[in-house]
Amino acid sequence: MITSPQNPKLKLVRSLQGRAKARRKENAFLVEGVRLFEEAVAAKWKIRFVLFDRSLSERGKELLDTLEGIEIEEVDTALLKSISDTETSQGVLAVLEYVQIPFPDSLDFLLILDQIRDPGNLGTLIRTAAAADVDAVILPPNTADAFAPKVLRAGMGAHFRIPIVSMDWDAIKERVQGLTVLLAEMEGDVIYTEANLKQECALVVGGEAEGASQSARDLADADIYIPMKDETESLNAAVAGAILLFEVVKQRSL
């Protein structure tokens, strides 16, 4: 049992909970809680090690029993709680290797999340993208780290099912060749329901505070918008993104 706060595994967990730079350096990230860990196991994601304490539920213990060839260590309950990123620890966390899910051979539906900095919004948008069968999610500069703990929790396992890649704008421009780039704007040119979303496209959703960057605007072929009642504030980025993503699904199902 791990009882020292100076244990190397606990030090690694603390660093992975912090800045994206540490996650990039270690090529690893952290998942916490039974549900999210189940998603990682189901996806056969590469697990570096697992830590648990005696508060772990029977469901969690059964999951641990299915693991083979993976380092699993019990941690003092108070100690595990002290390194938990959640208000109420579920008694298990795991360090996973970062693995890039490959892009599909052909792309016809991309989501570009530009300057989305709120972890909850980013995770929700990734989760919605997976539900809408988006080919991949692209994160330009100045977007939050998709593998931060709060983003992963909001994603509810979607990170293990959809390619998520950070790119600069030159690489994005190359990647979207052949696609129509549609930028979601408060005051766009075309109502989203009247836009042709059956075509191969990349949808850009801008950030909560400043909207889309100039680089996104320069790349866009057209601006689309969601009509709202006069004097209504702009929609939450995750809500707007969900509306637009499922309009694509709707149009393509007709």
Contacts in CASP RR format, 6 or more apart in sequence:
PFRMAT RR
TARGET T0000
AUTHOR 0000-0000-0000
METHOD contacts of the structure
MODEL  1
MITSPQNPKLKLVRSLQGRAKARRKENAFLVEGVRLFEEAVAAKWKIRFV
LFDRSLSERGKELLDTLEGIEIEEVDTALLKSISDTETSQGVLAVLEYVQ
IPFPDSLDFLLILDQIRDPGNLGTLIRTAAAADVDAVILPPNTADAFAPK
VLRAGMGAHFRIPIVSMDWDAIKERVQGLTVLLAEMEGDVIYTEANLKQE
CALVVGGEAEGASQSARDLADADIYIPMKDETESLNAAVAGAILLFEVVK
QRSL
1 73 0 8 1.000
1 74 0 8 1.000
1 75 0 8 1.000
1 76 0 8 1.000
2 9 0 8 1.000
2 10 0 8 1.000
2 51 0 8 1.000
2 73 0 8 1.000
2 74 0 8 1.000
2 75 0 8 1.000
2 76 0 8 1.000
2 79 0 8 1.000
3 75 0 8 1.000
3 76 0 8 1.000
3 79 0 8 1.000
4 10 0 8 1.000
5 79 0 8 1.000
5 82 0 8 1.000
9 49 0 8 1.000
9 51 0 8 1.000
9 73 0 8 1.000
9 95 0 8 1.000
10 51 0 8 1.000
10 75 0 8 1.000
10 79 0 8 1.000
10 83 0 8 1.000
12 26 0 8 1.000
12 28 0 8 1.000
12 95 0 8 1.000
13 30 0 8 1.000
13 51 0 8 1.000
13 83 0 8 1.000
13 93 0 8 1.000
13 95 0 8 1.000
14 83 0 8 1.000
15 22 0 8 1.000
15 26 0 8 1.000
16 22 0 8 1.000
16 23 0 8 1.000
16 26 0 8 1.000
16 28 0 8 1.000
16 29 0 8 1.000
16 30 0 8 1.000
16 95 0 8 1.000
16 149 0 8 1.000
17 30 0 8 1.000
17 83 0 8 1.000
17 85 0 8 1.000
17 149 0 8 1.000
18 148 0 8 1.000
20 145 0 8 1.000
20 147 0 8 1.000
20 148 0 8 1.000
23 29 0 8 1.000
23 98 0 8 1.000
23 145 0 8 1.000
23 147 0 8 1.000
23 148 0 8 1.000
27 97 0 8 1.000
27 98 0 8 1.000
28 48 0 8 1.000
28 95 0 8 1.000
28 96 0 8 1.000
28 97 0 8 1.000
28 98 0 8 1.000
29 95 0 8 1.000
29 96 0 8 1.000
29 98 0 8 1.000
29 147 0 8 1.000
29 152 0 8 1.000
30 85 0 8 1.000
30 93 0 8 1.000
30 94 0 8 1.000
30 95 0 8 1.000
30 96 0 8 1.000
30 149 0 8 1.000
30 152 0 8 1.000
31 37 0 8 1.000
31 40 0 8 1.000
31 93 0 8 1.000
31 94 0 8 1.000
31 96 0 8 1.000
31 152 0 8 1.000
32 84 0 8 1.000
32 85 0 8 1.000
32 86 0 8 1.000
32 89 0 8 1.000
32 90 0 8 1.000
32 92 0 8 1.000
32 93 0 8 1.000
32 94 0 8 1.000
32 149 0 8 1.000
32 153 0 8 1.000
33 86 0 8 1.000
33 90 0 8 1.000
33 91 0 8 1.000
33 92 0 8 1.000
33 93 0 8 1.000
34 56 0 8 1.000
34 57 0 8 1.000
34 59 0 8 1.000
34 60 0 8 1.000
34 63 0 8 1.000
34 90 0 8 1.000
34 92 0 8 1.000
35 156 0 8 1.000
36 152 0 8 1.000
36 153 0 8 1.000
36 156 0 8 1.000
36 157 0 8 1.000
37 50 0 8 1.000
37 60 0 8 1.000
37 63 0 8 1.000
37 92 0 8 1.000
37 93 0 8 1.000
37 94 0 8 1.000
38 63 0 8 1.000
39 156 0 8 1.000
39 157 0 8 1.000
39 160 0 8 1.000
40 47 0 8 1.000
40 94 0 8 1.000
40 96 0 8 1.000
40 157 0 8 1.000
40 160 0 8 1.000
41 47 0 8 1.000
41 63 0 8 1.000
41 66 0 8 1.000
41 67 0 8 1.000
42 160 0 8 1.000
43 157 0 8 1.000
43 160 0 8 1.000
43 161 0 8 1.000
45 96 0 8 1.000
45 97 0 8 1.000
45 99 0 8 1.000
45 160 0 8 1.000
46 96 0 8 1.000
46 97 0 8 1.000
46 99 0 8 1.000
47 67 0 8 1.000
47 70 0 8 1.000
47 94 0 8 1.000
47 95 0 8 1.000
47 96 0 8 1.000
47 97 0 8 1.000
48 71 0 8 1.000
48 94 0 8 1.000
48 95 0 8 1.000
48 96 0 8 1.000
48 97 0 8 1.000
49 70 0 8 1.000
49 71 0 8 1.000
49 72 0 8 1.000
49 73 0 8 1.000
49 94 0 8 1.000
49 95 0 8 1.000
50 64 0 8 1.000
50 67 0 8 1.000
50 70 0 8 1.000
50 71 0 8 1.000
50 72 0 8 1.000
50 73 0 8 1.000
50 92 0 8 1.000
50 93 0 8 1.000
50 94 0 8 1.000
50 95 0 8 1.000
51 72 0 8 1.000
51 73 0 8 1.000
51 74 0 8 1.000
51 75 0 8 1.000
51 80 0 8 1.000
51 92 0 8 1.000
51 93 0 8 1.000
51 94 0 8 1.000
52 60 0 8 1.000
52 64 0 8 1.000
52 72 0 8 1.000
52 73 0 8 1.000
52 74 0 8 1.000
52 75 0 8 1.000
52 80 0 8 1.000
52 91 0 8 1.000
52 92 0 8 1.000
52 93 0 8 1.000
53 74 0 8 1.000
53 75 0 8 1.000
53 76 0 8 1.000
53 77 0 8 1.000
53 79 0 8 1.000
53 80 0 8 1.000
53 81 0 8 1.000
53 89 0 8 1.000
53 91 0 8 1.000
53 92 0 8 1.000
54 74 0 8 1.000
54 77 0 8 1.000
55 77 0 8 1.000
55 89 0 8 1.000
55 90 0 8 1.000
55 91 0 8 1.000
56 64 0 8 1.000
56 90 0 8 1.000
56 91 0 8 1.000
56 92 0 8 1.000
57 90 0 8 1.000
60 92 0 8 1.000
64 72 0 8 1.000
64 92 0 8 1.000
77 91 0 8 1.000
80 89 0 8 1.000
80 91 0 8 1.000
80 93 0 8 1.000
81 89 0 8 1.000
83 93 0 8 1.000
84 91 0 8 1.000
84 93 0 8 1.000
85 149 0 8 1.000
85 150 0 8 1.000
86 153 0 8 1.000
98 147 0 8 1.000
100 163 0 8 1.000
100 165 0 8 1.000
101 161 0 8 1.000
101 162 0 8 1.000
101 163 0 8 1.000
101 164 0 8 1.000
102 163 0 8 1.000
103 135 0 8 1.000
103 136 0 8 1.000
103 163 0 8 1.000
103 165 0 8 1.000
104 135 0 8 1.000
104 136 0 8 1.000
104 163 0 8 1.000
107 135 0 8 1.000
107 136 0 8 1.000
107 175 0 8 1.000
107 179 0 8 1.000
107 200 0 8 1.000
108 135 0 8 1.000
108 179 0 8 1.000
108 200 0 8 1.000
108 201 0 8 1.000
109 132 0 8 1.000
109 133 0 8 1.000
109 134 0 8 1.000
109 135 0 8 1.000
109 200 0 8 1.000
109 201 0 8 1.000
109 202 0 8 1.000
109 203 0 8 1.000
109 248 0 8 1.000
110 134 0 8 1.000
110 135 0 8 1.000
110 136 0 8 1.000
110 137 0 8 1.000
110 138 0 8 1.000
110 175 0 8 1.000
110 176 0 8 1.000
110 179 0 8 1.000
110 201 0 8 1.000
110 202 0 8 1.000
110 203 0 8 1.000
111 125 0 8 1.000
111 129 0 8 1.000
111 134 0 8 1.000
111 136 0 8 1.000
111 137 0 8 1.000
111 138 0 8 1.000
111 202 0 8 1.000
111 203 0 8 1.000
111 205 0 8 1.000
111 245 0 8 1.000
112 137 0 8 1.000
112 138 0 8 1.000
112 139 0 8 1.000
112 140 0 8 1.000
112 172 0 8 1.000
112 176 0 8 1.000
112 181 0 8 1.000
112 202 0 8 1.000
112 203 0 8 1.000
112 204 0 8 1.000
112 205 0 8 1.000
112 216 0 8 1.000
113 122 0 8 1.000
113 125 0 8 1.000
113 137 0 8 1.000
113 138 0 8 1.000
113 139 0 8 1.000
113 140 0 8 1.000
113 143 0 8 1.000
113 205 0 8 1.000
113 206 0 8 1.000
113 207 0 8 1.000
114 140 0 8 1.000
114 142 0 8 1.000
114 143 0 8 1.000
114 204 0 8 1.000
114 205 0 8 1.000
114 206 0 8 1.000
114 207 0 8 1.000
114 211 0 8 1.000
114 212 0 8 1.000
114 213 0 8 1.000
114 215 0 8 1.000
114 216 0 8 1.000
115 140 0 8 1.000
115 142 0 8 1.000
115 143 0 8 1.000
115 206 0 8 1.000
115 207 0 8 1.000
115 209 0 8 1.000
115 210 0 8 1.000
115 211 0 8 1.000
115 212 0 8 1.000
115 213 0 8 1.000
116 122 0 8 1.000
116 125 0 8 1.000
116 143 0 8 1.000
116 144 0 8 1.000
116 205 0 8 1.000
116 206 0 8 1.000
116 207 0 8 1.000
116 208 0 8 1.000
116 237 0 8 1.000
117 142 0 8 1.000
117 143 0 8 1.000
117 144 0 8 1.000
117 207 0 8 1.000
117 208 0 8 1.000
117 209 0 8 1.000
118 144 0 8 1.000
118 208 0 8 1.000
118 237 0 8 1.000
119 144 0 8 1.000
119 148 0 8 1.000
119 150 0 8 1.000
119 151 0 8 1.000
119 154 0 8 1.000
120 150 0 8 1.000
120 151 0 8 1.000
120 154 0 8 1.000
120 238 0 8 1.000
121 154 0 8 1.000
121 208 0 8 1.000
121 236 0 8 1.000
121 237 0 8 1.000
121 238 0 8 1.000
122 143 0 8 1.000
122 144 0 8 1.000
122 146 0 8 1.000
122 151 0 8 1.000
122 154 0 8 1.000
123 146 0 8 1.000
123 151 0 8 1.000
123 152 0 8 1.000
123 154 0 8 1.000
123 155 0 8 1.000
123 158 0 8 1.000
123 238 0 8 1.000
124 154 0 8 1.000
124 155 0 8 1.000
124 238 0 8 1.000
124 242 0 8 1.000
125 137 0 8 1.000
125 205 0 8 1.000
125 237 0 8 1.000
125 238 0 8 1.000
125 241 0 8 1.000
125 242 0 8 1.000
126 137 0 8 1.000
126 146 0 8 1.000
126 151 0 8 1.000
126 154 0 8 1.000
126 155 0 8 1.000
126 158 0 8 1.000
126 159 0 8 1.000
126 162 0 8 1.000
126 164 0 8 1.000
127 154 0 8 1.000
127 155 0 8 1.000
127 156 0 8 1.000
127 157 0 8 1.000
127 158 0 8 1.000
128 238 0 8 1.000
128 241 0 8 1.000
128 242 0 8 1.000
128 245 0 8 1.000
128 246 0 8 1.000
129 137 0 8 1.000
129 158 0 8 1.000
129 162 0 8 1.000
129 245 0 8 1.000
130 158 0 8 1.000
130 161 0 8 1.000
130 162 0 8 1.000
131 158 0 8 1.000
132 245 0 8 1.000
132 246 0 8 1.000
132 248 0 8 1.000
132 249 0 8 1.000
133 249 0 8 1.000
134 162 0 8 1.000
134 245 0 8 1.000
135 163 0 8 1.000
136 162 0 8 1.000
136 163 0 8 1.000
136 164 0 8 1.000
136 165 0 8 1.000
137 146 0 8 1.000
137 162 0 8 1.000
137 163 0 8 1.000
137 164 0 8 1.000
137 165 0 8 1.000
138 165 0 8 1.000
138 166 0 8 1.000
138 167 0 8 1.000
138 172 0 8 1.000
138 175 0 8 1.000
138 202 0 8 1.000
139 146 0 8 1.000
139 164 0 8 1.000
139 165 0 8 1.000
139 166 0 8 1.000
139 167 0 8 1.000
140 166 0 8 1.000
140 167 0 8 1.000
140 168 0 8 1.000
140 169 0 8 1.000
140 172 0 8 1.000
140 213 0 8 1.000
140 215 0 8 1.000
140 216 0 8 1.000
141 166 0 8 1.000
141 168 0 8 1.000
141 169 0 8 1.000
142 213 0 8 1.000
143 166 0 8 1.000
144 151 0 8 1.000
145 151 0 8 1.000
146 159 0 8 1.000
146 164 0 8 1.000
146 166 0 8 1.000
147 159 0 8 1.000
152 159 0 8 1.000
167 175 0 8 1.000
169 215 0 8 1.000
169 219 0 8 1.000
172 219 0 8 1.000
173 219 0 8 1.000
176 202 0 8 1.000
176 219 0 8 1.000
178 200 0 8 1.000
179 200 0 8 1.000
179 201 0 8 1.000
179 202 0 8 1.000
180 196 0 8 1.000
180 199 0 8 1.000
180 200 0 8 1.000
180 201 0 8 1.000
180 202 0 8 1.000
180 221 0 8 1.000
180 222 0 8 1.000
181 201 0 8 1.000
181 202 0 8 1.000
181 204 0 8 1.000
181 219 0 8 1.000
181 220 0 8 1.000
181 221 0 8 1.000
181 222 0 8 1.000
182 195 0 8 1.000
182 197 0 8 1.000
182 201 0 8 1.000
182 202 0 8 1.000
182 203 0 8 1.000
182 204 0 8 1.000
182 220 0 8 1.000
182 221 0 8 1.000
182 222 0 8 1.000
182 223 0 8 1.000
182 224 0 8 1.000
183 204 0 8 1.000
183 206 0 8 1.000
183 212 0 8 1.000
183 216 0 8 1.000
183 217 0 8 1.000
183 219 0 8 1.000
183 220 0 8 1.000
183 222 0 8 1.000
183 223 0 8 1.000
183 224 0 8 1.000
184 192 0 8 1.000
184 203 0 8 1.000
184 204 0 8 1.000
184 205 0 8 1.000
184 206 0 8 1.000
184 212 0 8 1.000
184 223 0 8 1.000
184 224 0 8 1.000
184 225 0 8 1.000
184 226 0 8 1.000
184 240 0 8 1.000
184 241 0 8 1.000
184 244 0 8 1.000
185 212 0 8 1.000
185 223 0 8 1.000
185 224 0 8 1.000
185 225 0 8 1.000
186 225 0 8 1.000
186 234 0 8 1.000
187 223 0 8 1.000
187 225 0 8 1.000
188 223 0 8 1.000
188 224 0 8 1.000
188 225 0 8 1.000
189 222 0 8 1.000
189 223 0 8 1.000
189 224 0 8 1.000
189 225 0 8 1.000
190 222 0 8 1.000
190 223 0 8 1.000
190 224 0 8 1.000
190 225 0 8 1.000
191 224 0 8 1.000
191 225 0 8 1.000
191 226 0 8 1.000
191 227 0 8 1.000
192 224 0 8 1.000
192 225 0 8 1.000
192 226 0 8 1.000
192 243 0 8 1.000
192 244 0 8 1.000
192 247 0 8 1.000
193 247 0 8 1.000
195 222 0 8 1.000
195 224 0 8 1.000
196 251 0 8 1.000
197 247 0 8 1.000
197 248 0 8 1.000
197 251 0 8 1.000
197 252 0 8 1.000
198 251 0 8 1.000
198 252 0 8 1.000
201 248 0 8 1.000
203 241 0 8 1.000
203 244 0 8 1.000
203 245 0 8 1.000
203 248 0 8 1.000
204 212 0 8 1.000
204 216 0 8 1.000
204 219 0 8 1.000
204 220 0 8 1.000
205 212 0 8 1.000
205 237 0 8 1.000
205 240 0 8 1.000
205 241 0 8 1.000
205 244 0 8 1.000
206 212 0 8 1.000
206 213 0 8 1.000
206 216 0 8 1.000
206 237 0 8 1.000
207 237 0 8 1.000
208 236 0 8 1.000
208 237 0 8 1.000
212 220 0 8 1.000
224 244 0 8 1.000
226 235 0 8 1.000
226 240 0 8 1.000
226 243 0 8 1.000
226 244 0 8 1.000
228 235 0 8 1.000
234 240 0 8 1.000
235 243 0 8 1.000
END
